[in-house]
Amino acid sequence: MQIYIRISGLGGQGAVTAAHILGGAAVMDRKNALVNPFFGAEKRLAPAESYVRVSDEQIFDTGEILYPDVILIFHPDVILQGKSYTMPFFSGIKRNGIIIVNSKKTIEFTEDEERRLNELNICIYFIPATEIAKQIGGTELSTNIAMLGALMGVTNIVSMDAMQESIRERFGGKVKFVASGTTASLDDAIKKQYDKVEKLIAANMNVLTEAYNRSAALAKK
Amino acid sequence: MPANELKEVSTEYMLFEAKREEQFITGSEAVREAVRRANIDVAIAYPITPQSESMHLVGDLYAEGYVKEYFRGENEFAVMSEITGAAMAGVRTFTATCGPGTLRAFENFPMWSGARLPIVMGFMTRAINAPLSIQPDTIEMSFLLDTGMMMMHAEAAQDLYDMLLMSFDIVEQTSVHIPMGVFVDGFFVTHTRQKINIVTEDVKLRPYNPGLSPVPHIDMETPPFRLMRDPFVMKSNYISYAAHASWQQEVMASAQRAKKYIKKYMGSFIEQENPDASIQIVASGTAVSQAREAIRMLKAEGIDAGLVKVKVIRPFPADEIKAVLSGAEKIIIPEFNRVGWLCREVASVIPNNDRILPGPRVYGGMTMPPEVIIQVVKEGALVGV
């Protein structure tokens, strides 16, 4: 088993944190994982990408993933405004690949894009991850967790147990990984909304499950 | 374990005997874990991406008591000058920078070698402006080749961790006492999270003993103390020129004398896989990982290719490289820089160097997909020399 995932989002959406949580979960499942970020000057809403490689074998390849199996698009502007390091958003995707887009409604592609996506037999899912994060988690900062839930609904890349454990480790663990100084301040802001870390974790679990259920239902169709 | 309860151990014990555990961490965190166990007296930081995180995490170690002194310098030139002062005063130091920071501090590096300072420093390589880029590129290494500094190039976080820990004992040998730069590709390693084996938290290296320095350290309690050791060089006469020249030779000889200590801890300057293949890929740093992936993909197509991983850049393992490439018909040297400094180095030490197909070279922060290495293997050089 080897899955390469490219995550394209905007700064502040947690694209890098999501990659770390996913990689951590894969390692808990006793797989090999390698996680990279790619960003320019660190600021909110600037393009940010991250890459997760998961494999049963040792992984050497590092840096940007040019030929992903799965692409997660954290914001419609990645596609509609070209807020991305990778143009078009599906560039390099492998045949029969999967794309999950955080969007309330279906995005209309150009004729050319539509034709190329069809040729490659790409399956595209539109999941309202930010809405799920706001409604279930009470904050749009959980968008990344909703996207991870959606990913798990359509692939079996990591087990639910490992994913939950990895989320717990990120937000409540003794030694937690924080993507950057800016991420640390976002952490502080979000923690003010919850009197206990456990509640923040519980909210994230609910977001994860809801997004999982929605994408799994779409995948069945 | 609290900092003051760590047991002091030898470098041999730290590298070869101490119990290790697997952790899933970033390259910057690997720097922190090496420094935690390195018994550092003074660490001085100045931020520049992608190095910032490493020295930030060293600052956390200071807060926890693992590093005795830590502060932020005014800029990279100031940091390296302050490191100079600390090293001259006879304590173990650590700092790191990258790219434009390396160039800003540049005057200090040959000065460290000439002053016989046992400084270990991290370089998290980054592109050099202009145009502005914060992304990985190893071009600064080409500038540092002739500073008298020793240089190691880590492939991934595991190498980085081990190379840092072994370097202190190498540079602190009386017969060596010149600086060591441990180089690692920014982002590709510093910001990449991967599995690495870390020594358990209960040990640290023995402290530096300045009494073993081949040149006297500044002893502030025994005047007269002086910063400049070599006033004869200030005179314009034959003796001063000869002194300067012989001193430079002594610095070069120090790097040669370091070889046996590097070998003791690293085993070998280069590693080779599949030595009988007629196609050999020579690489250092992240390019090694990309080459490994390319070799795996070539094998699936039935094409046999070997790998020569160069771990030490200075002192350059000329004899070893010449020997392992003696049977190669095609030599491919993938690099993350524009100038191809590793290609030049290899070309300068092997016979029939038209066997080298230069490149692929990727720079300015781009990724090197294994596919472009495969393209050179199959179709020949992509760049001119």
Interface residues (C-beta under 8 A of the other chain):
Chain A: H20 G23 G24 V27 N32 A33 L34 V35 N36 P37 F38 G40 A41 E42 I59 F60 D61 T62 G63 E64 L66 Y67 F177 S180 G181
Chain B: F24 I25 T26 E29 T49 E53 H56 I134 P136 A156 F187 F188 V189 H191 T192 R193 Q194 K195 T286 S289 Q290 R292 E293 R296 M366 T367 M368 P369 P370
